């Protein structure tokens, strides 16, 4: 195993090396904004004519570069670029970091910059900035002092351990998307493409009831709750474990085999299926509404019905009279969503077909959480040298 040394990043990296200019050869671009990547996970690229692209669409990237948002680094909008399309352009809200691969492995640096202590250090620097909001300069990253193995092979070996875990996590995420897409395709085929004019109209209220069990966590300060919240949903559909004393606002009780529906911004729906609950009591933010199927054999149908384009359109229209970027729907709006069916039997048949998909989603999410916990435990130990890896 090699010795470790401290270096200032400026000696091994360069930032923002490529910019779109008059010589740029592409008329169409793939654009990555800062809000479209979190902890290395890209939500999607926008395809845009360069003539109508936002003014921030200027930074060029290459394979092995790191993109790191310079605004509010605590939000963790960063990622590692691998095999990018030739016309990929990223926002000027990123610092694009390129490593001298003779001195510093780029994947090692990526994991170093994702280390919580480093993110927090950069966030402190950003908070002290004189701009109107917390932000970094590329030079703030360049001035960081990094302790790292002298040998590149050891840097690469450390990165490979963490990368293998991330690859498994990403594979499970992709599998989840495939499982959801299969069920959604079947829903469209059965209930949209093959719909008949003589089918009967139903409302969600025919399939589900709205539950509203108020919980005041501070009344039981020592009790530990599974807390289903909007941030928990956005962070990978993982409820947090919190003591009653830590939860200062009222919540709703979450029961087994219910479906949580966010009343906020229905154009971007958050639908959370809850199966068996074990251990701690479960609660959710009052931004969610809790719905229980009237029959257990309708669970899968209700979940994918609520995710359907028709449901989203109806709820978006219902929320259109509310204000600004925080449009909300009422429980009665959700219960009033309409659909057409020959009978509930067809919904039950569909449910039976897609429930294995939902169960697999739950199992994959549990595995993702375990792998992320292992990665997050290993990362600081590997980055500090507390745990060493064998190198050839």
N, C-alpha and C positions, 0 to 999 in steps of 0.2 A: 504494500500500500504506500502511496506517495505522501509526501509532506503537503501541508496546506499553506497557503500564503494569502495575504491581503493585497488587493489591488483596488485602485480607483477605476470605476467603470469607464471613464473617459479614455483610459489607455487601451480598452479592448472593444469599444463599441462606437458606432456613429449613429446619429439620429436624423430622420427626415431627409434621406438622400435623394429621393426621386419625387418630382412634381409634374403634374400635367402642364404642358406648355404648348406652344404653337406647333411643335413637331410631333405631338401625340398622334399615333396612327389610327386610333379607333373612333368610330362614330357612335357606337353603342358601348355602354360600360356596365359592369357589375359593381354596384355601390354598397359599401358597408359603412353604416353610421354607428356612432358609439353606443346607442341604445339597442343595437341589434346583436350585441355579443356580450355575454356575461360569463365570467370564469371559464373562458375558452369555448363556450357553447354558442355557435352562431344560430340565431333564430331564422335568418334568411337574408339573401342578397336582393337588392332592388335592381331590376334591369331598366336602364334609362338611356334615352338619346343624350349624348354629351351636351348637345345644344340647350337642353332644358334641365340639366343636372343642377343640384343646389351648388351655391358658390363654395361650400365647404368640401365638395368632392374634388380634391386636389392631390392627395398623397398617393404615391405609387408604392407598391410592396413587391417583394420577391419571396421565393421559397425560403423558409427558415427565419423570416423576420418576425418580430414581436410587435403587436399593436397594443398600446397602453393608453387608455383615456387620460387626458391631462386634467379633466374636470371631475372633482369629487372622487378621488381614487378609491375611497371606501366603498363605492358602489361596485367595484371590481369589474369594470368593463374592459377586459383585456383578453388577448388570445394569441395563439401561435399559428402562423400562417404556413400551411403545407399544400404544395401543388396548387397554387392559386391559378384561376383563369388568367389568360394574358391581359385581359381588359379589366382586371380588378382595380378599383380605385377606392380609397378609404377617406374618411373625414379628416379634416385638419384638426378635429378635436382629439385625434390620436397623436401620440409620439410613436413614430415608426422606428424601431430599434434594430440595427443590423450589427451582428457580431463579427469580429475578426476571428474566424474559425481556427486560426493557428494558436490563439490564446484562450478562447472562451467558447465552450459549446453552447449554441443558442438555446437548445432545449433545457439545459441546466439553468441558464439564466432565466428562462421563462418560469421555471418552477421556483427559482429564488425570488423573483418579483411577485409571485403569487403567495408567498409565505406571509402569514397573517402579520407578523411583526414588521415586515417590510412594507406591506400595504398600509399599516397603521402609521409607520414612520413617514411615508409619503403623504398620507392624509394630514398629518400634523403640519408638514411643510405647506401643503395646499391651503390649509385653514389660516396660515399666517401670511398668505399672499395679500397683496394690496388691490387685487382685482375685485369686482363686484360679487364674485362667487368663488368658492375654494378651487384653486387651480394650480397646476404645476407648470414649470417651464421644462423643456427637454434637458436643459443643463442641470436641473435638480436631480434627474435620474443619473446623468453622467457623473455627478459628484458623489454618488453613493460609493461607500467602501465595502467591498465584498470579500469575504473569506472563502476560498475555494481550493480544491485539490490542484496541485501543480500539474499533475499529469492529465492531459485531455481524456485519456482512456477512463480514468476514474470519474471525471465529470460525466462522460457519456454513460458509464455504467449506472451512476446514480439516477440520471435522467431516464434511463431505460426501465428501471424498476418502477418509477412513478408513471411513466408513459404506458407501461403494460397494464397498470390498473385503470388508467384513463381510457385505454382502448377497450377494455372489458365493459366499462361503464357506458361508453359511447355505443358499443354494440347492443347493449340492453336498451338504451334509449331508442335506437333505430328499430329494434324489434318491437318496442311498444308502439311506435308510429305505424309500423306495418300492421300490427294487430288492430289498431284503431281504424286504419284506412280500410282494411278488409270488412270490418263490421259496418262502417259508414257506407261503403259501396253496396253492401247487401241491403242496407236500409233504403238507399235511394232506389235500388232495383225493385224491391217489394212494394214500397209505399209511395213512390213518386212515379217511376217509369211505368209500372204495371197497375197504377191506380185506376179504378173504374168510376164512371160518373154516378152509378147508383149506390156507391158506398155511403155509409152513415157517417155523420159528423159527430166527433167526440171532442171533449175538452180534456186538458190534463187533469182537471178535477174528477173526471170519471175513473182515472187510473191511480191517483195519489191524493194524499191529504197533507195539509200544511201543519207542521208541529211547531209549537212555540213554548217551549219550557224554559223559563227564565232561570238563570243561575247567577248567584252573587259570589264569586270565588273568594273574596276577602272574608266571608263569613266562616270559611273553613281554611284558614291560612296555611295549615300544615299539609293539606291534601294536595297531591300531585295530579295535575290534569294533562290529558292530551289536548292541546290547543290547536284547533284548525282555524287558521287565519288567512287573509289574502296574501301577506308576505310568505307564509308557509306554502301556500299553493304555488306561488310564482317561483319559489326556490326549489321546486321539484315535487310538489304535493307531499310534503313531509310535515306532519304536525309536530309542534315543539312540546317539550315536557316542561311544565312550569308549575311552581307551587302557587296556591291560592293567594298567598301574600304578595306575589309578584304581578298579579293580574288585577288592575285597579278598576276596570270597567265591567259592567254586566255582560253576560254572554248567554247563548242559547245552549241547551243540552243537546248532545248528539247521540242518537240511538243507533244500535246495529241495523244494518241493511236499510240505510236511508241515503238520500242524495242531497248534497249541499249545492245550492245555486246562488251565485253572487248576484246581488241586485245592482251592482255598480257596473256601468259601461257595458251593456249587453251586446254591443257590437263585437266585443272581445270577451266572449263568455268564459266564465270559470265554473265548471261543473265538476263536482268532486264526489265520486261514488264511495260510499263507506260500507264495508262488509262486516265481518265479525269484529267485535271490539273486546279486547282482553286487557286485564290490568287496570290502569288508571281510568278515572272517569273522563269522559270526552265532552268537550265544549267547543263552540265555534264563535267567531266574531259575529256581531249583529249585522255585519255587511253581507253575511250569508243567510239564506232562508233554508229551512230543513223540510224535506218532503219524504214521506214514507209511502211506498207502494201499497195499494189496497190489497194486492195479492202478491206473494213472493215471486210468482212466476212471470211478473211483469217488470222486474227490476231492470233487466238488460234493455228492454224496449224503451222504458222511460229514460234511461241514461242516454241512449243514442238519439232518441227523439229530441231531448233537450239540447243536444249538440248539433242538431240538423240546421240547415240553412233556413228553412221555414220558421223554426222556433226563434232563431236569431233575428230574423227580419221582423217577426211580430213583436218581440220584446224591444227591439230598437225603435220601432214605431211607437210603442207604448211609452218609451222613455223620452221621446222627442220633445215633449213639452217641458222637460226639466232642464236645469241650467248647465251650461258650459261643458267642460271636459269630464264632469263627474255626474253624468246622467244615471238615474236610478229607476228601477222598476219596483212595483209593489208586489207583495205575495199574490194578490188577486190577479195581477197582470199575468203572472206565471201560470196560475191555475186556469186562466182563460185561454191559453194557447190552444189553437184548434188543429185537428187532424181528421183525416177520413180513413175509415176502415170498414171492411165488410162485417167484422165482429172482433171482439177482444181475443178470440181464439188465435187469429193471425198474429197479433202482438205477442201472445204467449209462445207461439211457435218460433217467432224470430228470437225472443228472449232465450229460449232453450239453446238456439244455435250460437248465440254470441256470448253467453255466460262463460264458456271456457276461455274466450279472449279476455274477458274482464278479470277472471281469476289469474290468468297468466300475467296480466298487467300488474296486479297486486304483488305477485311473487317476484316479478322483475324489479319492482320498486323497492321491495325489501332487500333484494340482493344489491341493488344500486346503493342503498343507504349503508349497507355493511362495507362495500368496497370503498365508498367515499370516506367512511370513518377510518378504515385502515390507511388509505392514502393520506388523510389529514393528520393521522398519528405519526406516520412514517416521515412525512415531509420535513418537519422541523428537526427530527433526529438525523436525517440524512444530510440536511443542509448545514447542520452544525458540526457534523463529524462524529456525533455521539454513536451513531450506527454506521459502520463502514461496509462497503461492498467489495466482494472479490473481483479482481481484474486479471485479465490474461496477460 
